[in-house]
Amino acid sequence: MSLFGIRNRTGGFMDEIRCDEPSYLIWKWHPPGVQRGEDSRENAIRWGSSLRVKDGEVAVLVYPQNNGVLQDYLVGPCDVILTTANLPVLASIVGLAYDGGTPFQAEVYFINLARIIQVKFGIPFFDVYDPRFADFGVPVAVRGTVSFSIVDYREFIKLHRLNNFSLVDFQKQIQDVVCRYVKDCVANAPAAHNIPVIQIESRIAQINDAIEYDIGERLKENFGVFVNGIDIAAIEIDKASDRYRQLMAVTRDIAAAKMEAETTDYVERLRIQREEGQYAQHKTTQSANMSAFQIEKQAEVGVAGASALGQMGGSGAGGVSFGGDGGIGFNPAAMMAGMAVGGAVGQSIAGAMNNMSGGVTNPMQPGVTPPPIQGSLFHVAVNGQATGPYDISILAQMASTGQITANCLVWKAGMTEWQKAGMIDELKPLFSTIPPIPSQEE
C-alpha cells in the first residue's frame, strides 16, 4: 500500500475519495497534501477508486460534457468502489472505454445535509408609519437570526454552480434577502396586522410568525435551502427621536379623551343600574306588602269618592229646590247617578288591586294564597229604575249619607221580588241607630 492510495495491478494509484472537513456546507475533493486547484488530478478520478460518504452527506460526481453537465449522486452512508454499476451516468457515456486504473474526468463535491447554517442579520433604523398618524414616521431597527439547511440537494445544485461555490458569499446573499424582506414586513405590520407603532416592540412573536412562513418559501425558491427557523431577537424604536415624541403626545391626548369618554359612559351606566336597582327594590317591597298597599289605594279611592260627592251640589246633582226659582225639590236621580259612577270607579280599582294581589302569598304562611272575599251585590230602585249593583260597603256609605233609607226597594240575585232594605237581614245593620248612653246616676 502506498502513502497516497492503493496501487492497482497496472502500477497506477487508487484514490480514496472522502471528506474529513470538520465544518462545511459544500466541499470539493482534492488529493491529500495538495491545495485545491493546484493539481489536475482532482478532476481525473481513477477507475476503481474508493468513495466513502458519511451519514448526512451526499457525494456529487460532475462530468463536464460539451452538451452540458451531468451528475451522479451517492447518498451516505456508503463505501463503494467506483464502477459503472454505481455510476449510471458514467456507464451511459458513449466512446469512453476504461480499463483498470485509467482515469476519467469528473469533479467530486460533498454536500453536508446535516449541517444547519445560522446567519445573523441586522437592519439599521428605518421609518415605520402608523396608518392612523401618517405624518409621523418613527425610526425602528431590527436584529435577529435565520437558520437554514440543504434538504433538496438536486434543486440546490440546479440553482448554484458548485465549482464556484463560496459559503461566505452564499451567507451574504441570504442575509441581504432576509434583511430586505424583514424590513418590508415590519414596515407594513401596523397596517397589515393592526399594530400601533408605539407597541411594535412588544409584538415580536406576532411579526415573527408572519415572516417565518413567507421567508421560508422565498429562500426555498431562490436558493434551494430549507429554513429551519427565523428568530427576531429585538425590534427597537428610537425613542429619542422627535417624531416618536410627537406621536406619543398625539396618542396620549387621544387616549386621555377616550378614557374620559369611557369614564363618563361608565358613570352613566352605574347611575342607570342604581336607579333600576332602587326601582326593583321598591317593587319587591310593594309586592311583599300588597295587602297594605291595596288598603291604602282603596282609602284614596274612598276619599276621592267622598270629595266628589261633596262637590255634587255645585253641579245641582244633590241640590234642593223650592219649586220654580225657589220651590222645594230633590234630584235623587242625579245623586244616584253620581253614586253609581263613584261606586263603579271604586269597584274597578278595587278589582284591579285584587287581581294584582292575587299572586302574592301571605308572608306569614309561605306558599298559601288567601281566597278573594265575595260579598252580596244589590240593585237599588231610584225613580222606578234599577241602579247598581252595589256591594255592602257602597250601600253602607250611601246609608250613612242618607242617599238610601230602610224604605228604599232593593233586589239581588236569588230574590223573587223587590223588598225594602230594612227588611233584608244583611242590610238591617246599615240602618240601625245607636241607643242613647244611659246616665251614670242610674
VOPAGU-2260 file (C-alpha; in pm, 1 decimal, decimal comma):
REM VOPAGU-2260
SITE   aa  ch    i         X         Y         Z
SITE  MET   A    0       0,0       0,0       0,0
SITE  SER   A    1     129,3     343,5     -88,6
SITE  LEU   A    2     119,9     654,9     120,7
SITE  PHE   A    3    -143,7     816,4    -109,1
SITE  GLY   A    4    -359,9     522,9    -200,7
SITE  ILE   A    5    -375,5     167,2    -324,4
SITE  ARG   A    6    -158,9      60,1    -617,8
SITE  ASN   A    7    -353,9    -128,8    -884,5
SITE  ARG   A    8    -235,7    -413,8   -1098,0
SITE  THR   A    9    -102,5    -184,5   -1371,9
SITE  GLY   A   10     101,5      32,5   -1139,0
SITE  GLY   A   11    -137,9     329,1   -1100,2
SITE  PHE   A   12    -261,0     474,6    -770,9
SITE  MET   A   13    -614,7     419,6    -645,7
SITE  ASP   A   14    -771,1     722,7    -476,9
SITE  GLU   A   15    -967,4     717,0    -151,4
SITE  ILE   A   16   -1221,3     990,8    -200,4
SITE  ARG   A   17   -1379,2    1118,1     121,0
SITE  CYS   A   18   -1440,3    1442,0     315,3
SITE  ASP   A   19   -1272,4    1491,5     651,5
SITE  GLU   A   20   -1360,4    1860,2     689,5
SITE  PRO   A   21   -1495,5    1931,3    1042,3
SITE  SER   A   22   -1736,0    2203,4     926,7
SITE  TYR   A   23   -1853,9    2264,7     573,6
SITE  LEU   A   24   -2161,1    2303,8     356,1
SITE  ILE   A   25   -2012,1    2240,9       8,3
SITE  TRP   A   26   -1661,4    2092,1     -24,2
SITE  LYS   A   27   -1472,9    1987,5    -339,4
SITE  TRP   A   28   -1247,4    1686,1    -310,3
SITE  HIS   A   29    -876,8    1711,4    -395,7
SITE  PRO   A   30    -588,4    1468,8    -333,7
SITE  PRO   A   31    -439,5    1476,3      17,7
SITE  GLY   A   32    -148,6    1714,8      57,3
SITE  VAL   A   33    -249,4    1920,1    -246,3
SITE  GLN   A   34    -430,5    2250,5    -225,6
SITE  ARG   A   35    -743,5    2289,7    -423,3
SITE  GLY   A   36    -675,6    2396,5    -782,6
SITE  GLU   A   37    -304,6    2310,0    -770,8
SITE  ASP   A   38    -323,7    1960,9    -919,1
SITE  SER   A   39    -523,6    1845,3   -1219,0
SITE  ARG   A   40    -560,3    1505,5   -1054,6
SITE  GLU   A   41    -856,1    1635,5    -856,1
SITE  ASN   A   42   -1050,5    1621,3   -1181,6
SITE  ALA   A   43    -900,2    1291,8   -1301,1
SITE  ILE   A   44   -1073,8    1025,0   -1098,0
SITE  ARG   A   45    -911,2     680,0   -1128,2
SITE  TRP   A   46   -1131,2     388,0   -1216,1
SITE  GLY   A   47   -1169,0     156,7    -916,9
SITE  SER   A   48   -1104,6     427,6    -656,2
SITE  SER   A   49   -1283,0     406,1    -321,6
SITE  LEU   A   50   -1559,9     658,5    -241,6
SITE  ARG   A   51   -1671,6     695,2     119,9
SITE  VAL   A   52   -1976,0     905,4     208,8
SITE  LYS   A   53   -2072,8     958,1     573,3
SITE  ASP   A   54   -2425,3     969,9     709,7
SITE  GLY   A   55   -2579,1    1314,5     644,4
SITE  GLU   A   56   -2368,7    1367,3     330,7
SITE  VAL   A   57   -2424,1    1330,4     -39,4
SITE  ALA   A   58   -2141,0    1298,3    -292,7
SITE  VAL   A   59   -2198,0    1454,6    -634,1
SITE  LEU   A   60   -1982,2    1345,9    -929,5
SITE  VAL   A   61   -1992,0    1610,8   -1200,2
SITE  TYR   A   62   -1898,0    1515,9   -1558,0
SITE  PRO   A   63   -1829,4    1816,4   -1780,0
SITE  GLN   A   64   -1957,8    1747,5   -2131,7
SITE  ASN   A   65   -1978,7    1950,5   -2449,9
SITE  ASN   A   66   -2359,0    1949,8   -2429,3
SITE  GLY   A   67   -2374,6    2038,1   -2061,8
SITE  VAL   A   68   -2301,3    1896,0   -1718,7
SITE  LEU   A   69   -2408,9    1553,2   -1594,2
SITE  GLN   A   70   -2417,2    1433,5   -1232,6
SITE  ASP   A   71   -2418,1    1111,1   -1035,2
SITE  TYR   A   72   -2531,5    1111,2    -671,2
SITE  LEU   A   73   -2426,1     882,1    -388,9
SITE  VAL   A   74   -2612,1     939,4     -60,4
SITE  GLY   A   75   -2441,7     834,5     260,9
SITE  PRO   A   76   -2367,8     632,1     444,2
SITE  CYS   A   77   -2188,6     426,2     178,8
SITE  ASP   A   78   -1841,2     291,7      97,1
SITE  VAL   A   79   -1806,1     176,2    -262,9
SITE  ILE   A   80   -1555,0     115,7    -539,5
SITE  LEU   A   81   -1632,8     340,4    -836,7
SITE  THR   A   82   -1767,8     128,6   -1121,6
SITE  THR   A   83   -2027,8     167,8   -1390,5
SITE  ALA   A   84   -2261,3     -33,0   -1169,8
SITE  ASN   A   85   -2293,1     251,0    -920,7
SITE  LEU   A   86   -2229,0     537,3   -1164,4
SITE  PRO   A   87   -2515,6     520,7   -1414,2
SITE  VAL   A   88   -2420,8     842,9   -1592,4
SITE  LEU   A   89   -2062,8     726,8   -1644,2
SITE  ALA   A   90   -2183,5     394,2   -1781,8
SITE  SER   A   91   -2400,9     572,9   -2038,1
SITE  ILE   A   92   -2125,0     795,4   -2177,6
SITE  VAL   A   93   -2056,9     670,6   -2531,6
SITE  GLY   A   94   -1699,1     642,7   -2672,0
SITE  LEU   A   95   -1522,5     610,2   -2335,7
SITE  ALA   A   96   -1356,0     277,2   -2270,4
SITE  TYR   A   97   -1191,4     247,2   -1933,8
SITE  ASP   A   98    -961,9     -27,0   -1823,6
SITE  GLY   A   99    -828,9     -77,3   -1472,9
SITE  GLY   A  100    -652,6     233,0   -1343,1
SITE  THR   A  101    -745,7     459,5   -1633,1
SITE  PRO   A  102    -869,7     795,6   -1501,8
SITE  PHE   A  103   -1195,1     961,3   -1608,7
SITE  GLN   A  104   -1272,8    1330,2   -1593,3
SITE  ALA   A  105   -1504,4    1423,5   -1308,2
SITE  GLU   A  106   -1525,4    1652,4   -1010,1
SITE  VAL   A  107   -1643,8    1523,5    -672,5
SITE  TYR   A  108   -1835,5    1753,1    -436,3
SITE  PHE   A  109   -1957,2    1669,1     -88,0
SITE  ILE   A  110   -2275,9    1840,2      32,0
SITE  ASN   A  111   -2347,5    1845,5     405,2
SITE  LEU   A  112   -2719,0    1770,3     457,9
SITE  ALA   A  113   -2691,3    1759,8     837,6
SITE  ARG   A  114   -2540,0    2099,8     899,1
SITE  ILE   A  115   -2765,8    2392,0     992,9
SITE  ILE   A  116   -2624,5    2727,6     895,4
SITE  GLN   A  117   -2710,7    3031,1    1108,0
SITE  VAL   A  118   -2687,6    3378,6     961,3
SITE  LYS   A  119   -2727,6    3682,4    1181,7
SITE  PHE   A  120   -2885,1    3992,7    1033,9
SITE  GLY   A  121   -2929,3    4347,9    1148,4
SITE  ILE   A  122   -3138,6    4623,9     991,4
SITE  PRO   A  123   -3045,1    4980,6    1088,5
SITE  PHE   A  124   -3312,3    5238,4    1174,8
SITE  PHE   A  125   -3577,7    5293,5     909,8
SITE  ASP   A  126   -3910,0    5479,6     928,3
SITE  VAL   A  127   -4230,6    5295,4    1017,8
SITE  TYR   A  128   -4563,9    5474,3     983,1
SITE  ASP   A  129   -4884,8    5418,8    1174,5
SITE  PRO   A  130   -5171,4    5439,1     918,4
SITE  ARG   A  131   -5375,1    5641,7    1170,8
SITE  PHE   A  132   -5098,6    5904,3    1200,7
SITE  ALA   A  133   -4930,8    5911,6     862,3
SITE  ASP   A  134   -4740,2    6232,3     942,2
SITE  PHE   A  135   -4511,0    6068,2    1197,5
SITE  GLY   A  136   -4250,1    5818,9    1070,4
SITE  VAL   A  137   -4090,2    5653,4    1373,6
SITE  PRO   A  138   -3732,0    5512,5    1336,6
SITE  VAL   A  139   -3726,2    5135,3    1401,4
SITE  ALA   A  140   -3433,7    4887,4    1393,2
SITE  VAL   A  141   -3448,7    4503,9    1378,5
SITE  ARG   A  142   -3196,3    4231,3    1451,2
SITE  GLY   A  143   -3220,3    3852,5    1454,2
SITE  THR   A  144   -3100,3    3519,1    1313,5
SITE  VAL   A  145   -3212,0    3294,2    1027,6
SITE  SER   A  146   -3125,3    2922,4    1026,3
SITE  PHE   A  147   -3127,5    2706,2     712,3
SITE  SER   A  148   -3000,3    2377,7     572,7
SITE  ILE   A  149   -2991,1    2186,2     244,4
SITE  VAL   A  150   -3263,9    1922,9     206,0
SITE  ASP   A  151   -3335,4    1900,6    -168,0
SITE  TYR   A  152   -2976,0    1877,6    -291,9
SITE  ARG   A  153   -3080,1    1823,9    -653,0
SITE  GLU   A  154   -3272,1    2151,3    -654,0
SITE  PHE   A  155   -2984,7    2321,1    -474,6
SITE  ILE   A  156   -2736,2    2208,7    -742,5
SITE  LYS   A  157   -2965,2    2339,4   -1016,8
SITE  LEU   A  158   -2953,3    2687,5    -864,3
SITE  HIS   A  159   -2581,1    2705,9    -784,7
SITE  ARG   A  160   -2250,9    2640,5    -958,5
SITE  LEU   A  161   -2071,2    2401,2    -728,2
SITE  ASN   A  162   -1724,8    2473,5    -869,8
SITE  ASN   A  163   -1753,8    2842,5    -777,4
SITE  PHE   A  164   -1949,3    2796,2    -453,7
SITE  SER   A  165   -1836,5    3009,7    -158,0
SITE  LEU   A  166   -2013,6    2970,0     176,3
SITE  VAL   A  167   -1922,5    3323,4     278,8
SITE  ASP   A  168   -2074,3    3469,3     -37,1
SITE  PHE   A  169   -2376,4    3241,4      -4,6
SITE  GLN   A  170   -2440,9    3355,2     352,5
SITE  LYS   A  171   -2410,1    3719,3     243,3
SITE  GLN   A  172   -2667,5    3666,6     -32,2
SITE  ILE   A  173   -2915,3    3509,9     209,7
SITE  GLN   A  174   -2850,8    3782,1     466,2
SITE  ASP   A  175   -2931,3    4052,6     210,2
SITE  VAL   A  176   -3256,1    3883,2     106,5
SITE  VAL   A  177   -3365,4    3829,9     468,1
SITE  CYS   A  178   -3293,6    4194,6     559,3
SITE  ARG   A  179   -3498,6    4326,0     268,6
SITE  TYR   A  180   -3793,6    4101,8     344,2
SITE  VAL   A  181   -3792,6    4155,8     722,0
SITE  LYS   A  182   -3769,8    4531,8     674,1
SITE  ASP   A  183   -4067,7    4524,1     438,9
SITE  CYS   A  184   -4274,6    4310,6     679,4
SITE  VAL   A  185   -4201,0    4527,6     983,8
SITE  ALA   A  186   -4276,0    4847,6     790,8
SITE  ASN   A  187   -4617,0    4708,2     688,3
SITE  ALA   A  188   -4701,4    4546,1    1023,8
SITE  PRO   A  189   -4906,1    4842,1    1160,1
SITE  ALA   A  190   -5138,1    4837,0     858,9
SITE  ALA   A  191   -5137,8    4461,5     788,0
SITE  HIS   A  192   -5178,5    4342,0    1148,4
SITE  ASN   A  193   -5334,3    4648,4    1316,8
SITE  ILE   A  194   -5031,9    4700,2    1541,6
SITE  PRO   A  195   -4978,3    5053,0    1680,9
SITE  VAL   A  196   -4622,4    5169,6    1609,6
SITE  ILE   A  197   -4562,5    5258,2    1974,1
SITE  GLN   A  198   -4645,0    4895,8    2067,5
SITE  ILE   A  199   -4443,1    4726,3    1793,6
SITE  GLU   A  200   -4160,2    4633,2    2032,7
SITE  SER   A  201   -4397,8    4406,4    2225,0
SITE  ARG   A  202   -4538,7    4231,5    1916,1
SITE  ILE   A  203   -4221,8    4042,8    1813,0
SITE  ALA   A  204   -4383,6    3697,4    1830,3
SITE  GLN   A  205   -4675,4    3801,3    1609,4
SITE  ILE   A  206   -4447,1    3960,9    1348,9
SITE  ASN   A  207   -4202,6    3667,0    1367,5
SITE  ASP   A  208   -4479,2    3415,8    1286,5
SITE  ALA   A  209   -4597,1    3625,0     992,0
SITE  ILE   A  210   -4244,3    3646,4     847,9
SITE  GLU   A  211   -4125,5    3288,1     902,7
SITE  TYR   A  212   -4350,9    3111,1     653,0
SITE  ASP   A  213   -4314,8    3361,5     369,2
SITE  ILE   A  214   -3939,2    3395,4     402,2
SITE  GLY   A  215   -3906,7    3015,4     404,6
SITE  GLU   A  216   -4087,0    2995,0      71,2
SITE  ARG   A  217   -3867,4    3267,4     -76,8
SITE  LEU   A  218   -3535,4    3108,3      24,7
SITE  LYS   A  219   -3650,8    2766,7     -92,5
SITE  GLU   A  220   -3748,4    2904,0    -432,6
SITE  ASN   A  221   -3448,2    3133,3    -485,2
SITE  PHE   A  222   -3167,4    2944,3    -307,4
SITE  GLY   A  223   -3282,7    2583,3    -275,6
SITE  VAL   A  224   -3244,9    2580,4     105,1
SITE  PHE   A  225   -3486,3    2484,7     383,1
SITE  VAL   A  226   -3543,9    2749,3     650,9
SITE  ASN   A  227   -3529,5    2580,3     991,9
SITE  GLY   A  228   -3637,0    2897,3    1167,9
SITE  ILE   A  229   -3617,5    3270,8    1191,7
SITE  ASP   A  230   -3571,8    3441,9    1524,9
SITE  ILE   A  231   -3627,2    3816,4    1554,7
SITE  ALA   A  232   -3430,9    3896,3    1868,3
SITE  ALA   A  233   -3538,9    4259,5    1902,4
SITE  ILE   A  234   -3739,0    4536,8    1740,4
SITE  GLU   A  235   -3611,6    4866,8    1871,8
SITE  ILE   A  236   -3773,9    5211,3    1849,4
SITE  ASP   A  237   -3558,2    5524,0    1852,1
SITE  LYS   A  238   -3736,0    5683,8    2147,8
SITE  ALA   A  239   -3505,3    5983,5    2141,4
SITE  SER   A  240   -3632,3    6094,1    1800,0
SITE  ASP   A  241   -3860,0    6397,6    1766,8
SITE  ARG   A  242   -4114,7    6205,4    1560,0
SITE  TYR   A  243   -4153,4    5941,7    1831,6
SITE  ARG   A  244   -4214,6    6209,8    2094,9
SITE  GLN   A  245   -4466,6    6384,3    1869,0
SITE  LEU   A  246   -4652,6    6058,0    1805,0
SITE  MET   A  247   -4658,0    5981,9    2176,3
SITE  ALA   A  248   -4804,5    6326,9    2250,3
SITE  VAL   A  249   -5079,5    6281,2    1990,6
SITE  THR   A  250   -5171,2    5931,5    2105,2
SITE  ARG   A  251   -5161,4    6040,9    2470,4
SITE  ASP   A  252   -5417,8    6316,2    2400,6
SITE  ILE   A  253   -5639,7    6073,1    2211,4
SITE  ALA   A  254   -5608,8    5814,6    2487,0
SITE  ALA   A  255   -5699,6    6074,4    2750,0
SITE  ALA   A  256   -6007,6    6182,8    2555,5
SITE  LYS   A  257   -6109,5    5821,0    2506,3
SITE  MET   A  258   -6061,1    5746,3    2875,0
SITE  GLU   A  259   -6269,6    6048,8    2971,7
SITE  ALA   A  260   -6549,6    5938,3    2739,5
SITE  GLU   A  261   -6533,3    5583,9    2874,1
SITE  THR   A  262   -6538,9    5716,1    3232,5
SITE  THR   A  263   -6844,8    5931,2    3160,1
SITE  ASP   A  264   -7017,0    5637,3    2997,5
SITE  TYR   A  265   -6925,2    5415,3    3293,0
SITE  VAL   A  266   -7067,3    5666,5    3544,6
SITE  GLU   A  267   -7390,4    5691,0    3343,8
SITE  ARG   A  268   -7421,4    5311,4    3334,4
SITE  LEU   A  269   -7372,2    5298,3    3711,3
SITE  ARG   A  270   -7643,6    5563,2    3759,7
SITE  ILE   A  271   -7889,7    5367,9    3543,8
SITE  GLN   A  272   -7807,3    5044,5    3723,6
SITE  ARG   A  273   -7852,8    5215,4    4061,4
SITE  GLU   A  274   -8192,0    5359,4    3963,6
SITE  GLU   A  275   -8306,6    5029,8    3816,8
SITE  GLY   A  276   -8196,8    4853,1    4135,0
SITE  GLN   A  277   -8386,5    5102,5    4352,3
SITE  TYR   A  278   -8699,0    5066,2    4136,9
SITE  ALA   A  279   -8675,9    4685,5    4152,7
SITE  GLN   A  280   -8629,7    4701,8    4530,6
SITE  HIS   A  281   -8931,5    4933,8    4558,2
SITE  LYS   A  282   -9147,0    4694,9    4355,7
SITE  THR   A  283   -9025,6    4399,6    4562,2
SITE  THR   A  284   -9118,5    4579,1    4884,7
SITE  GLN   A  285   -9451,9    4683,7    4735,5
SITE  SER   A  286   -9530,5    4325,1    4632,5
SITE  ALA   A  287   -9435,1    4191,5    4976,0
SITE  ASN   A  288   -9682,0    4438,5    5134,9
SITE  MET   A  289   -9955,6    4420,7    4873,9
SITE  SER   A  290  -10238,7    4399,5    5128,9
SITE  ALA   A  291  -10137,3    4722,1    5297,7
SITE  PHE   A  292  -10082,9    4885,4    4959,1
SITE  GLN   A  293  -10432,4    4776,9    4848,1
SITE  ILE   A  294  -10593,9    4919,6    5159,4
SITE  GLU   A  295  -10405,8    5244,8    5107,2
SITE  LYS   A  296  -10528,8    5273,4    4748,8
SITE  GLN   A  297  -10886,2    5185,9    4849,2
SITE  ALA   A  298  -10872,7    5457,7    5113,3
SITE  GLU   A  299  -10755,8    5703,6    4848,9
SITE  VAL   A  300  -11049,3    5598,2    4631,9
SITE  GLY   A  301  -11288,4    5648,4    4923,7
SITE  VAL   A  302  -11152,6    5993,9    4991,2
SITE  ALA   A  303  -11179,9    6081,0    4622,7
SITE  GLY   A  304  -11536,5    5949,8    4616,6
SITE  ALA   A  305  -11633,2    6148,6    4923,6
SITE  SER   A  306  -11479,9    6458,4    4773,5
SITE  ALA   A  307  -11674,2    6402,5    4453,8
SITE  LEU   A  308  -11996,7    6361,8    4647,6
SITE  GLY   A  309  -11922,4    6680,2    4836,6
SITE  GLN   A  310  -11890,5    6863,8    4507,0
SITE  MET   A  311  -12214,6    6728,4    4364,9
SITE  GLY   A  312  -12405,3    7026,4    4493,6
SITE  GLY   A  313  -12201,9    7252,9    4272,8
SITE  SER   A  314  -12350,0    7087,3    3966,7
SITE  GLY   A  315  -12702,6    7064,1    4112,7
SITE  ALA   A  316  -12683,0    6688,3    4144,3
SITE  GLY   A  317  -12778,5    6684,9    4513,8
SITE  GLY   A  318  -12938,2    7026,5    4546,2
SITE  VAL   A  319  -13277,2    7104,2    4696,7
SITE  SER   A  320  -13516,9    7323,8    4500,5
SITE  PHE   A  321  -13831,4    7501,4    4630,2
SITE  GLY   A  322  -14020,2    7499,9    4303,1
SITE  GLY   A  323  -13976,5    7734,1    4015,0
SITE  ASP   A  324  -13698,4    7959,4    4105,1
SITE  GLY   A  325  -13743,7    7900,0    4472,3
SITE  GLY   A  326  -13959,3    7588,4    4503,1
SITE  ILE   A  327  -13873,9    7290,9    4717,4
SITE  GLY   A  328  -13745,4    6981,8    4532,4
SITE  PHE   A  329  -13492,5    6697,1    4539,2
SITE  ASN   A  330  -13294,8    6547,2    4245,7
SITE  PRO   A  331  -13232,8    6186,6    4358,2
SITE  ALA   A  332  -13163,0    6058,9    4002,1
SITE  ALA   A  333  -12862,7    6284,6    3954,5
SITE  MET   A  334  -12741,4    6198,0    4301,3
SITE  MET   A  335  -12776,6    5823,4    4241,9
SITE  ALA   A  336  -12604,2    5854,7    3903,9
SITE  GLY   A  337  -12308,4    6021,4    4074,8
SITE  MET   A  338  -12308,6    5747,4    4334,8
SITE  ALA   A  339  -12319,9    5485,4    4062,3
SITE  VAL   A  340  -12023,4    5639,9    3883,2
SITE  GLY   A  341  -11824,5    5666,9    4204,4
SITE  GLY   A  342  -11916,4    5313,7    4303,2
SITE  ALA   A  343  -11822,3    5175,3    3964,2
SITE  VAL   A  344  -11485,8    5352,7    3972,5
SITE  GLY   A  345  -11422,6    5226,6    4323,1
SITE  GLN   A  346  -11515,6    4871,3    4232,6
SITE  SER   A  347  -11297,7    4881,9    3920,4
SITE  ILE   A  348  -10991,1    4999,0    4112,0
SITE  ALA   A  349  -11061,0    4756,4    4395,4
SITE  GLY   A  350  -11095,5    4471,3    4143,5
SITE  ALA   A  351  -10767,4    4567,3    3979,4
SITE  MET   A  352  -10597,8    4573,2    4318,5
SITE  ASN   A  353  -10744,2    4231,5    4398,8
SITE  ASN   A  354  -10605,5    4097,7    4070,8
SITE  MET   A  355  -10261,5    4243,6    4148,1
SITE  SER   A  356  -10258,4    4083,8    4490,1
SITE  GLY   A  357  -10393,3    3752,0    4361,3
SITE  GLY   A  358  -10046,9    3604,2    4309,8
SITE  VAL   A  359   -9893,0    3738,4    4632,2
SITE  THR   A  360   -9859,2    3493,1    4913,1
SITE  ASN   A  361   -9906,3    3566,9    5279,1
SITE  PRO   A  362   -9561,6    3632,9    5426,4
SITE  MET   A  363   -9673,0    3459,0    5746,5
SITE  GLN   A  364   -9778,4    3147,6    5550,8
SITE  PRO   A  365   -9539,9    3084,3    5263,6
SITE  GLY   A  366   -9695,3    2926,4    4958,3
SITE  VAL   A  367  -10060,8    2992,5    5070,6
SITE  THR   A  368  -10273,1    3243,4    4875,9
SITE  PRO   A  369  -10592,4    3360,7    5058,4
SITE  PRO   A  370  -10916,5    3332,3    4853,9
SITE  PRO   A  371  -11088,1    3655,0    4745,8
SITE  ILE   A  372  -11370,6    3783,9    4970,9
SITE  GLN   A  373  -11706,8    3752,6    4799,0
SITE  GLY   A  374  -11996,6    3987,9    4900,5
SITE  SER   A  375  -12362,5    4032,9    4802,2
SITE  LEU   A  376  -12444,7    4281,4    4529,8
SITE  PHE   A  377  -12776,9    4467,5    4549,8
SITE  HIS   A  378  -12968,1    4676,3    4297,3
SITE  VAL   A  379  -13144,2    4990,3    4428,5
SITE  ALA   A  380  -13468,8    5128,4    4281,5
SITE  VAL   A  381  -13442,4    5500,1    4207,4
SITE  ASN   A  382  -13735,8    5678,5    4042,1
SITE  GLY   A  383  -13869,4    5347,0    3916,1
SITE  GLN   A  384  -13531,1    5245,6    3762,4
SITE  ALA   A  385  -13281,8    4988,0    3883,3
SITE  THR   A  386  -12932,0    5115,0    3964,6
SITE  GLY   A  387  -12626,4    4924,6    4074,1
SITE  PRO   A  388  -12539,7    4660,6    4165,1
SITE  TYR   A  389  -12359,0    4781,5    4480,0
SITE  ASP   A  390  -12177,2    4579,2    4740,7
SITE  ILE   A  391  -12237,7    4617,2    5114,0
SITE  SER   A  392  -11954,0    4868,8    5158,9
SITE  ILE   A  393  -12100,0    5104,4    4897,5
SITE  LEU   A  394  -12451,6    5067,0    5041,4
SITE  ALA   A  395  -12312,2    5148,6    5386,1
SITE  GLN   A  396  -12162,0    5472,5    5252,4
SITE  MET   A  397  -12493,2    5558,6    5081,0
SITE  ALA   A  398  -12688,5    5486,7    5401,5
SITE  SER   A  399  -12453,6    5698,2    5610,4
SITE  THR   A  400  -12507,6    5996,9    5381,0
SITE  GLY   A  401  -12884,8    5944,0    5362,3
SITE  GLN   A  402  -12883,4    5853,3    4996,5
SITE  ILE   A  403  -13078,8    5535,5    5079,3
SITE  THR   A  404  -13309,5    5457,9    5369,4
SITE  ALA   A  405  -13467,7    5145,2    5516,2
SITE  ASN   A  406  -13773,8    5206,8    5294,2
SITE  CYS   A  407  -13578,2    5200,3    4965,3
SITE  LEU   A  408  -13652,0    4898,3    4748,1
SITE  VAL   A  409  -13358,8    4666,3    4683,1
SITE  TRP   A  410  -13307,3    4337,8    4497,8
SITE  LYS   A  411  -13026,2    4085,3    4449,4
SITE  ALA   A  412  -12986,5    3762,0    4262,3
SITE  GLY   A  413  -13189,0    3489,1    4425,1
SITE  MET   A  414  -13470,8    3715,0    4549,9
SITE  THR   A  415  -13815,5    3664,5    4395,6
SITE  GLU   A  416  -13919,6    4031,1    4426,4
SITE  TRP   A  417  -13805,0    4375,4    4538,5
SITE  GLN   A  418  -13809,4    4433,9    4912,8
SITE  LYS   A  419  -13745,9    4723,3    5145,1
SITE  ALA   A  420  -13384,2    4748,5    5251,4
SITE  GLY   A  421  -13478,9    4749,0    5617,3
SITE  MET   A  422  -13640,5    4405,6    5575,2
SITE  ILE   A  423  -13319,9    4238,2    5447,0
SITE  ASP   A  424  -13114,6    4078,6    5724,6
SITE  GLU   A  425  -12784,6    4166,0    5552,3
SITE  LEU   A  426  -12882,6    4534,1    5527,4
SITE  LYS   A  427  -13051,1    4584,9    5863,4
SITE  PRO   A  428  -12724,4    4683,7    6034,7
SITE  LEU   A  429  -12691,1    4972,6    5787,7
SITE  PHE   A  430  -12998,5    5145,9    5925,9
SITE  SER   A  431  -12972,2    5068,3    6296,9
SITE  THR   A  432  -12926,6    5365,1    6528,4
SITE  ILE   A  433  -12703,2    5382,4    6830,3
SITE  PRO   A  434  -12916,1    5384,1    7151,7
SITE  PRO   A  435  -12861,8    5667,2    7395,8
SITE  ILE   A  436  -12598,9    5616,8    7659,9
SITE  PRO   A  437  -12764,9    5559,8    8000,0
SITE  SER   A  438  -12699,3    5812,8    8271,9
SITE  GLN   A  439  -12425,0    5746,0    8523,4
SITE  GLU   A  440  -12665,8    5813,3    8808,1
SITE  GLU   A  441  -12891,4    5524,1    8708,2
